[in-house]
């Protein structure tokens, strides 16, 4: 039988080749959004420092404009949007590089130095250096997560906002994977790679910036399906090797006193093979993307992810042409997102959900656990579930919806003003006060957003932000030119249609989607084998 890799999109053409890699090594600038007259106020304003995402390989500060969100929150804070070196410029690593005087995790160090700059200079723009929240989405949230657990960032911020934190597999700085990327970069430039030697490093240092950038972009597309090749590494200083397990168990020492962390409902489909129809295909996907998993590890994953759903999987296997109708789950009753979503059903959804949880969802879960367990700290967590809830839909100029930064009265989308206002106001409350979060709402909607595991022992209270009503609209969707999928979204209808309304419910995040807490504990236990 052909593996999914050969039956569909080959791994060497995997998912990321259609991205537009652009940028410049000379990128260490930042944008500041301050209310008019901020410097003349009697008291300085709290500050949020935003780190953009993009797989540590693309995007820029220019994609994120905080003006509307600040206005929505009565001009009550200052926003600083930073940049950091991407691709090989920020995340090249190998034993030779470090021995030769280079620095692993240069892109993460850029984030640290930007935060230090903010502490020193933000008062000149009306900001309060004592009230800083570091925030980000995807890789930016992953960077914020790593800084939250790093001794090098102590005292640089008081709060963390992490939207869909991208916690990649973390190899050691001199491990096989970063060394392969190092050699691939050199080979692309034309340096001899027969041995790792000082002459290879010297050859790289002689290359001009544009040549390095083009080679870096090429290496970015050569990783496993849905995985970026450039990534943070365990360097023993900024990033330590037991991070995942410490976070999940609430044993990680974290910086600051509060966290607001989230994920969207369907993080995985655009990063996962889209031709998985059997258990054998799913196992092949696991073995290809996570090659250090043992047979016993795979058996544990199958038992936890599929054992309770065998009958549904048999009856609802996702076909390879993506024509089976999917639907969004409500998270509280069967069927669950473990086997069905707006994007997929059956074994395809098992793979989508596994990738989502190991890469974005459980890192959010673990980060909330870490802050909830810290004396005097607070944690809040939410899921954005409005279809289509794909990765990145909730924030930034690349999103068609942009719930968190666009004006709250933006017309013509499946998100009402009330939902935008509720989430943007919650962010504002977190940035400015960091105390109890109060939600706008009506009818049966939640108004008080309970903390996640308050005091380290309470219920894993999670806000689920969704919509009801509207008219279903089917369409083919692609994410930045990657694989196209058939999905359903909801749009405002005519006078006779059910109105779009925000639905805000606080649920048990551990029990959500048939036991997400249990699955996240398993993935934390397996983290040494999920790394490469």
C-alpha positions in Angstrom: 0.0 0.0 0.0 1.3 3.5 -0.8 1.9 5.6 2.2 -0.1 8.9 2.4 3.2 10.6 1.6 3.4 9.0 -1.8 -0.4 8.8 -2.4 -0.8 12.6 -2.0 1.5 15.5 -1.7 5.1 14.4 -1.4 6.9 15.5 1.7 9.5 17.4 -0.3 6.7 19.5 -1.7 5.1 19.7 1.7 2.7 22.5 2.5 5.1 25.3 2.9 6.5 25.8 -0.6 3.8 28.3 -1.5 4.6 30.8 1.2 6.2 34.1 0.1 9.4 34.4 2.1 10.4 38.0 2.2 12.4 40.2 4.5 15.7 41.6 5.4 18.5 40.8 7.9 18.4 44.5 8.8 15.0 44.1 10.5 15.4 45.0 14.2 12.9 47.8 14.3 9.7 48.2 16.3 6.4 50.0 15.8 4.7 51.9 18.7 1.0 52.7 19.0 0.4 55.2 21.7 -2.8 57.2 22.3 -2.7 60.9 21.5 -1.4 62.8 24.5 -0.2 59.7 26.3 3.0 61.4 27.5 1.0 64.2 29.1 -1.2 61.9 31.3 -0.7 62.1 35.1 0.1 58.3 35.1 1.9 56.2 32.5 -0.1 53.6 30.6 0.3 49.8 30.7 2.1 48.3 27.7 1.6 45.3 25.5 4.6 44.1 23.4 3.5 42.0 20.4 5.6 39.3 18.7 4.4 38.3 15.3 4.2 34.7 14.2 5.1 33.0 10.9 6.9 29.8 11.8 10.1 31.7 12.8 10.5 32.2 9.1 8.2 34.9 7.7 5.8 37.8 8.4 6.6 41.2 10.0 5.5 43.8 12.4 3.7 45.7 9.6 0.9 43.0 9.6 -0.3 44.1 13.0 -2.0 47.4 13.8 -3.2 47.8 17.4 -4.9 51.2 16.8 -8.5 49.9 16.8 -8.0 47.6 19.7 -6.5 50.4 21.8 -9.5 52.7 20.8 -12.0 50.0 21.8 -10.3 49.9 25.2 -10.6 53.7 25.8 -7.0 54.4 24.9 -5.9 52.8 28.0 -2.6 51.3 27.0 0.4 51.5 24.6 1.3 48.7 22.1 4.8 48.0 20.8 5.1 45.6 17.9 8.6 44.2 17.6 10.6 42.4 14.9 13.2 39.7 15.2 15.6 37.9 12.9 13.9 35.1 10.9 15.0 31.8 9.3 18.7 31.1 9.3 19.5 34.7 10.5 17.6 34.0 13.7 17.7 30.3 14.2 20.7 28.7 12.6 22.4 26.3 15.1 25.1 23.7 15.2 27.9 22.6 17.4 30.4 24.3 15.1 28.4 27.6 15.1 28.5 27.8 18.8 32.1 26.8 19.2 33.0 29.4 16.5 31.5 32.2 18.6 28.0 32.2 17.1 24.8 32.3 19.1 22.0 29.7 19.0 18.5 31.2 19.2 19.5 34.6 18.0 15.9 35.4 17.1 14.8 34.7 20.7 17.6 36.9 22.0 16.3 39.6 19.7 13.0 39.3 21.6 14.8 39.6 24.9 16.7 42.7 23.8 13.5 44.3 22.5 11.8 43.8 25.9 14.9 45.3 27.6 14.6 48.3 25.2 10.9 48.7 26.2 11.8 48.6 29.9 14.3 51.4 29.3 12.5 53.6 26.8 8.8 53.1 26.7 8.2 55.8 29.3 9.2 58.3 26.5 6.0 57.3 24.7 3.7 57.4 27.8 4.1 53.7 28.7 4.8 52.2 32.1 7.8 49.9 32.1 6.5 48.3 35.3 3.3 47.1 33.6 4.4 45.2 30.5 2.5 42.3 28.9 4.4 40.2 26.3 2.0 38.8 23.7 2.1 36.9 20.4 0.3 34.5 18.0 1.6 31.2 16.7 5.4 31.4 16.6 5.2 34.7 18.3 3.2 33.1 21.1 5.7 30.2 21.1 8.5 32.8 21.6 6.5 34.4 24.5 6.0 30.9 26.0 9.8 30.2 25.9 10.6 33.6 27.4 8.0 33.0 30.1 10.0 30.0 31.2 13.4 31.5 30.8 15.7 32.9 33.5 17.0 35.4 30.9 13.6 37.2 30.8 13.1 37.6 34.6 11.6 41.1 35.3 11.0 42.0 31.7 7.2 41.6 31.8 4.3 41.0 34.2 1.8 39.2 32.0 1.7 36.9 28.9 -0.9 36.6 26.1 -0.3 33.5 24.0 -2.7 32.9 21.1 -2.2 29.4 19.5 1.4 29.1 20.9 3.5 27.2 18.4 5.7 25.0 20.6 7.8 23.1 18.1 9.8 20.0 18.7 12.9 21.3 20.5 16.1 19.6 19.4 19.4 20.3 21.2 21.4 23.1 19.6 24.0 20.5 18.3 21.4 17.8 17.5 20.9 16.0 14.2 18.1 18.2 12.9 19.7 21.7 13.4 22.9 20.2 12.1 21.2 19.0 8.9 19.6 22.4 8.4 23.1 24.0 8.9 24.6 21.7 6.3 21.7 22.2 3.9 22.1 25.9 4.1 25.8 25.7 3.4 25.3 23.2 0.5 22.7 25.6 -1.0 25.2 28.4 -0.9 27.9 26.2 -2.4 30.1 25.5 0.6 31.6 22.0 0.9 29.6 19.9 3.4 31.6 16.7 3.5 32.7 17.4 7.0 31.6 19.9 9.7 34.6 22.1 10.1 35.7 25.7 10.8 36.1 26.1 7.0 32.4 25.6 6.6 31.5 28.3 9.1 34.0 30.6 7.4 32.3 29.9 4.1 28.9 30.8 5.5 30.3 34.0 7.0 31.6 35.1 3.6 28.3 34.8 1.9 26.3 38.0 1.3 23.0 38.7 3.0 20.8 38.1 -0.1 22.5 34.8 -0.8 22.0 33.6 2.8 18.3 34.8 2.7 17.5 32.9 -0.5 19.2 29.7 0.9 17.4 30.1 4.2 14.1 30.4 2.4 14.8 27.2 0.5 15.8 25.3 3.6 12.5 26.4 5.2 10.5 24.5 2.6 12.5 21.2 3.0 11.2 20.1 6.3 8.6 17.5 7.1 5.0 18.1 6.0 3.6 21.1 7.9 6.8 21.7 9.9 9.1 24.7 9.6 12.8 23.8 9.5 14.1 26.8 11.4 13.1 26.7 15.0 14.3 27.4 18.6 16.7 24.9 20.1 17.6 23.7 23.5 20.7 25.8 24.3 20.8 25.4 28.1 20.5 29.1 28.7 17.4 30.5 27.1 15.7 27.2 26.5 16.1 24.1 28.8 15.4 20.6 27.8 12.6 19.6 30.3 10.3 22.5 29.5 7.2 20.7 28.2 7.0 18.3 31.2 7.6 21.0 33.7 5.0 23.3 32.2 2.3 20.6 32.0 2.9 19.5 35.6 2.9 23.1 36.9 6.6 22.8 38.0 8.1 25.3 35.6 9.2 28.5 37.0 7.4 31.1 35.0 8.0 34.9 34.8 5.2 37.4 35.7 2.0 36.8 37.5 -0.7 36.2 34.9 -1.4 34.6 31.5 -4.2 34.7 28.9 -3.7 31.9 26.5 -5.9 30.4 23.7 -6.3 28.3 20.6 -8.7 28.1 17.7 -11.0 25.1 17.2 -9.2 23.8 14.0 -5.5 24.4 14.3 -4.4 21.4 12.3 -5.8 20.8 8.8 -3.5 23.1 6.8 -0.4 21.5 8.3 -1.4 17.8 8.1 -1.4 15.3 5.2 -4.9 15.5 3.7 -5.3 11.9 2.5 -5.4 9.8 5.7 -8.2 7.3 5.5 -7.1 4.3 7.6 -5.3 3.6 10.9 -2.2 2.5 8.9 -2.1 5.9 7.2 -2.3 7.6 10.5 0.5 5.5 11.9 2.6 6.3 8.8 1.9 10.0 9.4 3.1 9.7 13.1 6.2 7.8 12.1 7.1 10.3 9.4 6.5 13.5 11.3 7.8 12.2 14.7 10.4 9.5 13.8 11.7 9.0 17.3 8.4 7.6 18.5 8.7 3.9 19.5 6.1 1.3 18.7 5.0 1.5 22.3 4.6 5.3 22.0 2.4 4.8 18.9 0.3 2.3 20.7 -0.3 4.8 23.6 -1.4 7.4 21.1 -3.8 5.1 19.4 -5.3 4.0 22.7 -5.8 7.5 23.9 -6.9 9.2 20.7 -9.0 6.5 19.0 -9.9 3.5 21.3 -13.2 5.1 22.4 -14.2 6.0 18.9 -13.5 2.9 16.9 -17.2 2.5 15.8 -17.4 6.1 14.6 -14.0 5.8 12.8 -15.2 2.7 11.0 -18.4 4.3 9.8 -17.0 7.7 9.0 -13.6 7.3 7.3 -12.6 10.5 5.6 -12.2 10.1 1.9 -9.0 11.2 0.1 -10.9 13.8 -2.1 -12.2 15.8 0.9 -15.9 15.4 -0.1 -17.3 13.9 3.1 -19.4 16.5 4.9 -17.9 17.6 8.2 -19.4 19.8 10.9 -18.2 21.7 14.0 -18.6 19.9 17.3 -19.9 21.5 20.5 -17.1 20.1 22.6 -19.5 18.7 25.2 -21.1 15.7 23.7 -20.4 13.1 21.0 -19.2 13.2 18.3 -16.1 15.1 19.4 -13.3 16.9 17.6 -11.2 13.8 18.0 -13.0 12.3 15.0 -15.0 15.1 13.2 -14.7 18.8 12.5 -15.8 21.4 9.9 -12.8 20.2 7.9 -12.7 16.4 8.1 -14.1 13.2 9.6 -12.7 9.8 10.6 -9.0 9.1 10.5 -8.2 12.4 8.7 -9.7 14.3 11.7 -7.7 12.1 14.1 -4.5 13.3 12.4 -5.7 16.9 12.2 -6.5 16.9 15.9 -3.3 15.2 16.9 -1.2 17.7 15.1 -3.3 20.6 16.5 -3.0 19.4 20.1 0.7 18.5 20.0 1.7 21.7 18.3 -0.7 24.5 19.4 -3.5 23.4 21.7 -1.7 21.5 24.5 1.1 24.2 24.7 -1.7 26.6 25.5 -3.1 24.1 28.1 0.4 23.6 29.6 1.1 27.3 29.9 -2.1 27.9 31.7 -1.3 25.0 34.1 2.1 26.6 34.9 0.7 30.0 35.8 -2.2 28.5 37.7 0.2 26.5 39.9 2.4 29.5 40.7 1.7 31.2 44.0 -0.1 34.5 43.5 -0.4 34.0 39.7 -3.5 33.8 37.6 -4.4 32.1 34.4 -7.2 32.4 31.9 -7.8 30.3 28.8 -10.2 30.4 25.8 -11.0 28.7 22.5 -12.1 30.6 19.4 -14.7 28.3 17.8 -16.5 30.4 15.1 -16.4 28.5 11.8 -14.1 28.4 10.0 -11.8 28.4 13.0 -8.5 27.7 11.2 -5.0 28.6 12.5 -4.5 32.4 12.5 -8.1 33.4 11.6 -8.5 35.3 14.9 -5.8 38.0 14.5 -3.7 39.9 12.0 -4.1 41.5 8.6 -3.7 38.2 6.9 -7.0 37.0 8.4 -10.3 37.5 6.7 -12.0 37.9 10.1 -9.4 39.4 12.5 -11.5 39.4 15.6 -8.9 40.9 17.9 -7.5 43.8 15.9 -10.1 44.9 13.4 -12.7 47.6 14.4 -15.4 46.0 16.4 -18.1 47.2 13.9 -16.4 45.6 10.9 -19.4 44.5 8.7 -20.0 41.5 6.5 -18.3 38.6 8.4 -19.6 35.8 10.6 -18.5 37.6 13.7 -20.8 40.1 15.4 -19.8 43.3 17.1 -20.7 41.8 20.4 -18.2 39.0 20.0 -15.4 41.3 18.8 -16.1 43.7 21.7 -16.2 40.9 24.3 -12.8 39.5 23.2 -11.1 42.8 22.6 -12.3 44.1 25.9 -11.1 41.0 27.7 -7.6 41.6 26.2 -7.8 45.2 27.3 -8.8 44.3 30.8 -5.9 41.7 31.0 -3.4 44.2 29.7 -4.5 47.1 32.0 -5.6 45.3 35.2 -4.9 41.6 35.0 -7.7 41.0 37.5 -11.1 39.4 37.0 -12.1 39.4 33.4 -15.7 40.5 32.7 -17.3 39.7 29.4 -20.0 41.6 27.5 -23.0 39.4 26.7 -26.7 39.0 26.9 -29.2 36.3 27.5 -27.6 33.1 28.7 -24.1 34.2 27.8 -21.3 34.1 30.4 -20.4 37.5 31.9 -17.6 36.5 34.4 -14.7 34.6 32.9 -13.5 32.2 35.7 -9.8 31.6 36.1 -8.2 28.4 34.9 -7.5 26.1 37.9 -7.7 29.0 40.4 -5.0 28.5 43.0 -3.7 25.5 41.1 -6.5 23.3 42.3 -9.7 24.5 40.8 -11.7 23.6 37.7 -9.9 24.1 34.4 -12.4 26.9 33.4 -12.1 27.7 29.7 -14.2 30.2 27.7 -15.6 28.9 24.5 -16.3 31.8 22.1 -18.7 30.9 19.3 -21.6 32.2 17.2 -25.0 30.9 16.5 -27.5 31.7 13.6 -26.7 33.1 10.2 -26.7 31.4 6.8 -24.3 28.6 6.0 -22.0 29.3 3.1 -19.9 26.5 1.6 -16.6 27.4 0.0 -13.1 26.1 -0.9 -10.6 27.5 1.5 -6.8 27.6 1.3 -4.3 28.9 3.9 -1.6 31.0 2.3 -1.7 29.0 -0.9 -1.4 25.6 0.8 -3.8 22.7 0.5 -7.4 23.6 -0.4 -10.3 22.3 1.7 -14.1 22.4 1.5 -15.5 24.2 4.6 -18.6 25.9 5.8 -18.8 29.3 7.3 -21.8 31.4 8.4 -22.8 34.8 7.1 -25.5 37.4 8.0 -28.7 36.5 6.3 -31.8 38.3 5.3 -34.6 39.4 7.6 -36.1 35.9 7.7 -32.8 34.2 8.7 -31.7 33.5 12.3 -29.6 36.4 13.4 -25.9 35.9 14.2 -25.4 36.0 17.9 -22.4 35.6 20.1 -22.3 32.5 22.4 -19.9 32.7 25.3 -19.8 29.7 27.6 -17.3 28.8 30.3 -16.6 25.0 30.1 -14.2 22.5 31.8 -11.1 22.6 29.6 -9.8 19.3 30.9 -13.1 17.5 30.0 -13.5 19.5 26.7 -13.7 17.5 23.5 -13.8 14.1 25.4 -10.9 14.6 27.7 -8.4 17.1 26.2 -6.6 17.3 29.6 -5.8 13.5 29.5 -4.5 13.8 25.9 -2.3 16.8 26.8 -0.9 14.9 29.8 0.0 12.0 27.4 1.7 14.4 25.0 3.7 15.9 27.8 4.9 12.5 28.9 5.8 11.7 25.3 7.6 14.9 24.7 11.1 13.4 24.8 10.1 11.2 21.8 8.2 13.9 20.0 11.4 15.9 19.8 14.0 15.4 17.1 
